[in-house]
Every structure is written in structure tokens, then in C-alpha cells.
Amino acid sequence: MPVTLDASTIAVLTQQVLGATLVLSALFGFAAQRSHFCTMGAVSDIVNMQDWTRMHMWAVAIAIAVLGFSGMSYLGVIAPEKALYVSPKVLWLSTLVGGLMFGFGMVLASGCGNKTLLRISAGNLKSLVVFMVMGIAAFATLKGITAVVRVNTVDLFSFTAPTLSIPMRLIVSSLLAFVLLIWALRNPHMRSLSALLPSLVIGGVIVGVWYVSGRLGYVQEHPDTLQEAFLATNSGRMESLSFVAPIAYLLDWLMMFSDKSKVLTLGMVSVVGVMLGGFLEAQISKTFRWEGFASTEDVTNHLVGAVLMGIGGVTAMGCTIGQGLSGISTLALGSFIALAGILLGAVSAFKYQIWRLDRM
């Protein structure tokens, strides 16, 4: 029989969830800052220099995240069907269009949501502007004018996907991880500790946050609702790292701080944690430096990119980390569609920039 928890125990558990998330996300930020882990950078390296190292780092992180999520599911540590991204209903047009918008926008804004946080922590004021504008655009797409547009257009198109059994999930994830690891480790650079270790840490953190949310923060019977609950989540479901909607919720919390109904959540704390980890690494490596906009065109690109990321990230239900790592780790079909959209959008943006340069 489920154990009934009182309000004080729930409060303690919530603090544990938030504290563990802060530590894990700070580790994520430190590792990503140290290794220059960046999806946009990985695409840029391929398009401009035919260098696949950072893409291979991302592949290793995905492999670890996929194995970790499926392993915990198989052992009964977490229930995979409770994860935010896992649903029989696939909003295919939302994830595709949102992914395209986010991918194009992150190139204009010099980085995805995670990279924006890392750049802020290293003194980049351009990224601070991106943070604010992206957060506002994301909140409007969650609850405002663009949310109405989203719900009445792209969200109308969906299909039902088959549900993977837990044994089949383990088989598929093992095969996917094996292919990704073999592909990545063919690159000699990936056999060095400087490239391999951060990838392992980043993938491991995704798994760790799934555990914190899905195991530590899981309550079978919440005393207020008498229903199961995942403590300190905005969605009410099991979550891992993502950096678009949580930025919007963090801005809302800061602006409405006196409203006692506004409380800190796992996603909001992870935003702070990544910046703390990134700041610590920037101080240790002595790479912290103030940086501002270079021109009016630079301002315009970052503003447009921030808006596209805010709208696209919410429409796609995640960013390069939210869908590209956390979502993919669940093997959700919608996450693969979103990731394809993000990559296609990023490549299109780089091709657009090259075309503009050629015309000058």
C-alpha cells in the first residue's frame, strides 16, 4: 500500500529534488563549458570545416542517456510512460515546424538555449539579451498570443505511435547506443579523455536528472490531491534537462516573486545550475570576458534568433538538450522528428549566412 506523506515530508523531498538538480545541472554546465559542447557548434564545424568531433561528442552523450533511461526503466527504477516526451499521440507538425524554427534561430542567436546560458556565464551580454527575449517569446507560446496560434494550427496534426514494451525499449536503446558509440569512437579525437569524459558526464547528468525527477521526486499519493505526483515539475510529469520553457518559467517567477503560487521547479533551478557551472569553469580557465554587440545587424540577428528559439522551442516541446538529449533518451518518436527539424533548420541557417556573405 502507498505510504501517505505529510506536508512537511513533501517540502523536504521537494528541497532534495531542487538541490540535487542544482548540483547535477552545475556539473552539466561545467562540463559543457570546458569542452565547448554545443549542437550549433557541431553543425557549424561540419558545414564549415568538415570536422565531426563535436557531433561525435553529442552522439556519445546520447548513447549514455539512452542506455541510462532504458536501463532504469528495465530495472523498475522509473516508469518510462510517465516521462514528459513519451505519449502515444505524436504532434508531428508541431515538433517539425518548431524544430525548424529553433534550429534556424539558434544559428542567428549564436547558440541554443544551453549555449546561451553558458555564454552569459562567461560574460556575453548579447546572450543576456537573447535570454530575455527568448524567455518572453517562449512564455507567449506557452500561455499567450502565440500559444493560441500554435494550438489552432500545428497542434491539430497528430498521429498515434506504437508503444514500446520495456524489454523492447532495452533492445532498441542498446542497438542505438552501440551504433552511436562505434560511429563516434572511430574518430581518434574521441578516444582522448578531453573529449570523451565531458560527453560521458553530460549524458550521465541527463540520466541523473531523470532519476531525481522520476524516483526521488515521485510521490505515489500526494497529501493535497491524493494522486501520484512528480514533485517540483512544471509539467506534472517526469522531466530531465531542457532550456526554453524553463527560462520562461524562471522569468515569470522572478517577476511574480511575491505571488506565493509561483514556486521554483526542477527546470528553473537547472537554468541557474548550468550558469553557475559555466561561470565556475570560466573563472578557472580565465576565459570570462565582457562582450557586447558589434553592429546593428548583429543586434537584429540575435533578436530574431531569440524569438524563433522561444516560439520554436515551446512548439517543438524542447531544444537541442530537451529534445536532442532528454527526449531522444526516451526513444520518443516526436523527439526524433524535432531533432531532425532542429538540424535541418541549423544547416539552412548556415547556408543562408554563406549565401549572404557571397552576395557582399
Secondary structure as UniProt FT lines:
FT   HELIX           7..35
FT   HELIX           39..49
FT   HELIX           53..74
FT   TURN            75..76
FT   HELIX           80..82
FT   TURN            84..85
FT   STRAND          89..90
FT   HELIX           92..108
FT   TURN            109..110
FT   HELIX           113..121
FT   TURN            122..123
FT   HELIX           125..143
FT   HELIX           145..152
FT   HELIX           154..156
FT   STRAND          159..160
FT   HELIX           166..185
FT   HELIX           188..191
FT   HELIX           193..211
FT   HELIX           212..216
FT   STRAND          218..219
FT   TURN            223..225
FT   STRAND          229..230
FT   TURN            231..232
FT   HELIX           245..255
FT   TURN            256..258
FT   TURN            260..261
FT   HELIX           266..284
FT   TURN            285..286
FT   HELIX           296..315
FT   TURN            316..317
FT   TURN            320..321
FT   HELIX           322..327
FT   HELIX           328..329
FT   TURN            330..331
FT   HELIX           333..359
//
